[in-house]
C-alpha cells in the first residue's frame, strides 16, 4: 500500500473568513462574535494543528515527532474546549480548601 507522505511543515492557506476570525480573536481591541470564535478554534485545531492526520511518517523520526507535536497541541485545545466548567470550578474549590 502506497501512503501519501504529509508535509509536516506546510500550513495550508487560510480562507478569508478563517483569517478574519483568527485576527478578530487575537486582537484584544476587537470583539469577535461567537461564530468567528468557533471558526477560529476550528481553524487552529483542524488546519494549523492537523488534528485528524495520522501521526506516523514512515522512515522519518524527526518529521513524525514534529507532526506529533502539532497534533498534541490540537488535541489539548480540543480537550480543554470539552472540559466541564463545573469540574473546573470544583477543582478550584478543592485547591483553596
N, C-alpha and C positions, 0 to 999 in steps of 0.2 A: 504494500500500500504506500503510495507516494503522498506524504503530507506536505501542505504548503507551510513554508517557514514564515513566521511572523517577524516583521521588522520591529524589534522591541524599542527602538529609539524614535520611531515615527509617531508623531502626534497628528491625527487627522485634522484637516482644515475644519474649523467650526462653521456652522451655518450662521447667518446673520443674527437670527433670533437667539441662538445659543451664546454668541459673543456678547450681545447686548445684555442678556440675562446675567452672565458672569460679571460684566463690568458694573451693572447696577447693584449686584450683591457685594462686590468688592469695595465700592466707594461708599464710605460711611455717610457722605453728604447726600446720597441718593436714597430713594425709597423703592426698593424692588417690590413689586406686587407678588402675591402668593404664587401666581403662575410662573413668573420669572424665577422665583426662588426654587420652585420644583424643577424647572428646566435647567437651572444652574447645577443643582445637585446631581441630576441625571446625567448631565454632560460630563461632570467631573468623574463620576463613578463609571459610566459606560464608555465614553470616548477617551478620556485622559488616562484613567486608571486601567482601562481594558478589563473590567471586572469579569466578563464572561469568556475570556480567552484561555485556552489550555496553557498551563504554565510551563510545561516542559519543552525545551528546544533541543532536539536531537543533535548531539555532538558538540554542544557549546555550553559549558558550565556557566561562564560569565553572563551570557545572554539569558540563560534560564534564571539565574539569580536576580538579574536586573528586572526581568519580567515579573518574577515572584514578588519583588518589592513593590512594583506598581499595583499588582493585584491585591497585595496585602493592604495597601492604603485604601483601595476601593472597598474591600470587604470591611475594613474597620469603620469607614464612614457609614456604610450601609448598616453595620451592627449598631452604631450609635444612633442612627435615624430610627431604628426599630426598638430601641430601648424604652421601656416603660418609664414615664416621668414619675409615676407613683413609686416605683422601685428605687429610682434615684433619690427621691425625697426621703424614703425610709433609710437609705444608706447614709444620707447626710445627718439624719436624726441620730443614728447609731454612733456616728463619729463624734458628735457633740456630747454624748452621754458618758 
